[in-house]
Amino acid sequence: MSEFTMPARRRIFLMRHGDVTYFDDSGRAIDPETVPLNEHGLAQASAAGAAFAADAVRFDRVIVSGLPRTIETAQRVLAATGQDIELEVWREWQEISAGRLADLPPYQIEAAFLAAFDGVVAETTRFLGGETIGELLNRVLPPLARLREDPSWDTVLLVLHGGVNRALLSHAITAGSRAFFGHLAQSTGCINALDVGARHGDWVVRALNYSPPTPLFRDVRHTTMEMLYSQYLRYRRE
């Protein structure tokens, strides 16, 4: 009988940034490039940090997309865990880019909000009239391969975005294939845990959408994009 060698795997903790407010009190859209965490988002980021601290998790590297909401979230996590790590900015992992809703005919608005995160999504589907799912995959998968090729880390924290996370998680769930599962919930401030080995398809999904301080989602039944579309319609009527 041949000897079995246990595979060596490394850990990727993949977070979505904490909650933000995309519309001000007048209903005007806030620039998604600059929007900061709101009070709820700050609490979520600190709660995630407390969860890491409770398990004595130590990060070798922390990578963010560079947008303020990812930087703020990572900083709060590190403060809670008592670690002083310089944040790395990988701009290829910024959120899927939207187009201009004003350029879309009214009958396409609902699909523009909802189709990109609905079930198994075709690569030709556009997010809010902007970037396609295929373009997103082309952008976010190569940096993941580059990260895997670097042997210098054992545990890494990525603080990214809902659409980007879905792309990376879909890749892991399909053992390294190209797919996009829009129905994977990624709540603000959530934590995913992925183990990755040396082989291309060696992925183990440990945790999905763990969301302190409310991990059971007792009062949540709607997706992020459904809630954003509802806000958009409400502000248009006012």
Secondary structure, 3 states (H helix, E strand, C coil): CCCCCCCCCEEEEEEECCCECCECCCCCECCCCCCCECHHHHHHHHHHHHHHHHCCCCCCEEEECCCHHHHHHHHHHHHHHCCCCCCEECHHHCCCCCCCHHHCCHHHHHHHHHHHHCCECCCCCECCCCCEHHHHHHHHHHHHHHHHHCCCCCEEEEEECHHHHHHHHHHHHCCCCCCCECCCCCCCCCEEEEEECCCCCCEEEEEEEECCCCCCCCCCCCCHHHHHHHHHHHHHHC
